[in-house]
Amino acid sequence: MLDKSKFITALPVMPDIAAKVLSIPEDDATISFKELENLIKVDPGLTTKILKVANSAMYARQKEITTLQTAFTMLGFKTIKSLVFLISASSMLKDGADKGFYKRFWKHSILSAFTAQNIAERAGFARKADESFLAGLLHDIGETALFNADPDLYLSLSSEEEETDAFGTDHKEVGEMVLNEWDFPSILVDTAREHGSLNITSPHKTIILIVSAADLIAKYYSDELETDLDDTMFDAFLMRINLTEKDKDFYLNDFHDKLIEEPMFKECSSLFGL
């Protein structure tokens, strides 16, 4: 039997602060915000970067955001949690032997996250927008584990089928293992495992469909790889979240140009030197 644990050990340990922040419950906003502040403020670098991103996101405000409390109020609890992971990941998963891999990976992941957030809002699932962002950000995390296990081998592959032939598993199964190991919420684990499929067994079906559509859009806009849109699957994902041909046209023709000009998107991309 294949020992898949080697793919877990190929990844660095999730930073303690990020793991704790992502595990904070959101039932009591007052308690949660205080706990969040207490965790973040002990890391000056993390605090500085969060304030920088917050000021970028709220660039139209006349007054600069100088405290974590104000940043929390302006951006919201779930957005802050996503930022903590992004900032932690930017130092945790450094460019390795192949800088091109990590550049492509984070560019795709960040684009998927922002696209998933927008799709959730456009499709009438605004309450799921922040969760869609984080699920989009992490959906391909298994790729980094496969890459770290054998960079040369992984870079020679071009499909999930080839991943399975080479490693005995694919990035979706490994992503599920990684996020379980990090004790992340089931919604993130399930999205890593089931994105790109119409046969979804998870109760978090809507977000998985949203991320699946966002993943295809992000691939469509990739300038490193020549990627043709899987039109049949894209239409199926959009139909299941009640988006129309008009919405499809928007995402394939207008969305990307608008997104890359948004300060928040630019600031998050800059964390990874994109």
N, C-alpha and C positions, 0 to 999 in steps of 0.2 A: 504493500500500500504506500502511496506517495506521502512523504512527510511534508506537509504544507507549512509547517511551523517555521521552516527556514525563510519563508518570505516575510514573516513577521519580524524575525531577527534582522532582516536586511534593512529594515527601516529604523531610523533613530527613535528614541523614546519621546513621546509627546511631552513637551514642556509642562511642568507641574501646574503653573498658573493657568495655561490654556485648558488643560484637562479639568481643573476645578471650575473655571468660569463656565465651560460648556455643560457642566453637570448641575449648575445652580437652577433650582426650580423657579417657576415664574408665577406661582399661585398667589404669593403676597408681594406685590410690587415694591412696597416700602422696605421690607426685609431684604428682598432680592437685590435692590439697588444698593443698599448699604453693604451687603456682602460682596457685591461686585466691586464697589469702590475700594473696600478694604483689601481685596486681592490684587487689584491693578496698581494701586498707589505705591506699593512696595517696590515696583519695578519702574524706575525713572524713564528708561528707554521706551517701554511699552506705553507709559502715560504720555510722553512727548509725542509719540507717533499717533496715538488716538486723538489727541488734541489737534494735531496737524490735519488729519483726515477730516475731523469734525469741522474745522474752520474752512476746509476746502469744500465740503459738502454744503455748508451754509454760507457760501461766499457772498451772498447778497445781504447778509446781516452787516449792519454798520459797526456793531461792537464785537470785538474778538472774543472767542470762547477760550477762557483761561482755566476753567475748573472741570474736573471729571463730572461733577454733578450736572453742570450745564450741558456738557456733551451728552450725558445719558438722557437728559430731558429732550434735547433737540433730535437726537438720532433714534432713541428708543432702545429698549433692553436687548431685543434680538439682533438688531444691527450691531450693537456694541459687541455682543458675543461673536458675531461673524468676523468683526474687525480683529478681535483678539486672536482668533485662529489664523487669520490672514497674516497678521504681523508676526505671530509666532512661527508660522510656516515659512515665512520669508527668511528666517534665520535657521530654522530647523532643517529644511531641505535645501541646502546650498547647491549651487551648480557643481556638478561632479566632473568626472572625466569628460563627459560630453555636455558642454554648456547648452548646446542646441536642444537636447532633450528637455531640460528643465525650462528653457525659454518657451518651447512649444507647449509643454504641459501646463504651465501656469497661465500662459496667454489663453489657451483653450478653456481652462478651468474658470478663470475670472470672467471671460466673455460668456461662458455658460451660466455662471451665477447671476450676472446682471440681466441676461436675457430671460432666465427663468423667473426672476423677480418681476420683470416687465410683463411676461406672459400671464403670470398669476393675476396681476392687477387688471390687465386687459380682458382676461377671460371671466372676470367677476369673482375671483378668489383672493381679494386683497388681504384677507386675514391669514392667508397661507403664503404671502409674498416673501416675508423674511425667512421662513422655513425653506421656501423654494430656493432662495439665494444660497443658503448654506448647503442644501442638498446638491445644488448645481455645482458649487465649489468643490465638493468632495466626491462627486460621483465616479471619477476615474482614479481615485487615490491608489487603487491596486496597481496601476501602471508603474508608479514609482517603486513599489516593492519588487515587481518583476525586473525592472530596469536595474535596481541596486543589486539584485541577486546575480545577474549576469548581463552587464551593459551591452557587450558586443552581440550576444545572442539576441537580446530583446530588440536592439536596433535593426536587426535583419528581418524582423517580422512585420506583417502588415494587416493582420486580421486576428479576431478572437480564435478562429479555428487554428491558425498557426501558433498562437500562444499555447493552446491546449496540446498541440502536437509536440511543441518544444519543452514546455514546462509541466505538462500533465494537469494544467488548470489554466484559467484565464483571469484577466484583471478584475472581472466582476466578482468571482468567487474570492479572490485574494482581497479585494476591497472590502467585502463583507467581513472577512477574518480580521483585517486591520482595524476596522471601526469597532468591531466587537471587542478586540483586544484593548482598544482605547476607552472602552465603556461609553461609547457615544450613543445617543438616542436611536431607537429602532427605526425612526423615519429616515435617518441618514444611512443606516446599515442596509435597509431594504432598498433604498434608491441605488446604492452602489451595486447591489446584487441584481436588480431587476430593470434598470434603465435600458431603453432600447428595445423592450419587448412589449407585445400587446397581451401576452398571457401573464398578467400580474396577479400574484397570490397575496400580496401585502395589503393590509387595510389602508395603507397610505397611497392608494392608487392614483388619486388626482395629482399629487405632487410628483410621483414617478412619471406620469404622462407629461407633465409640464417640463420636467428636467429632460425627458427624452426628446421633446420637441426642441428645447433650447440647445441640447447637445448637437443636433443636426444643423441648426442655424449656425452655431459656433464653428462647426466643421466647414460649412459652406463658405464662411468668411475667412477661413484660414488662408494666409498668403505664403505659408511654408510648404503646404502639401496641396496637390491638385485633387480636390474632393468634389465629386458630383453629388448633388442632393439626391437622397433616396426619396423620390417624390411620393411613392406609394405609402411608405411608412410615415412620412411627414404629414400627409393628408389624413392618415388614420389617427395620428396623435392629436392633430388639431380638431378633428371632428369629435373626438371623445371628450374634449374640454370646451366644446361649443364655440370654437372659432371658425371663421368663414374664409372663403376665397379672398375676400378683401383684407382680412387679417394676414393671410399668407403673403399677399402682395406687399403689405407693409413691412413684414419681417425680411423679405428677400430683396427689397429695393430701397427702403427708407430708414429702417431702424438703426442699422450699423453706423451710418454717417452721423446720426444724431447722438448715438451712445458715446462714440469716441470723443465727443466734444464735452461730455459731462464732467465737471470737476471731480466728482466722487470716483468715477471710473478711472480718470487719469491718475488720481492719487493712489488708488489701490494698485493700479498697474505699475506705478513707479516703485512700489515696495519691492518688486521683483526685477527692476531695471528694464521694464518693457517699454 
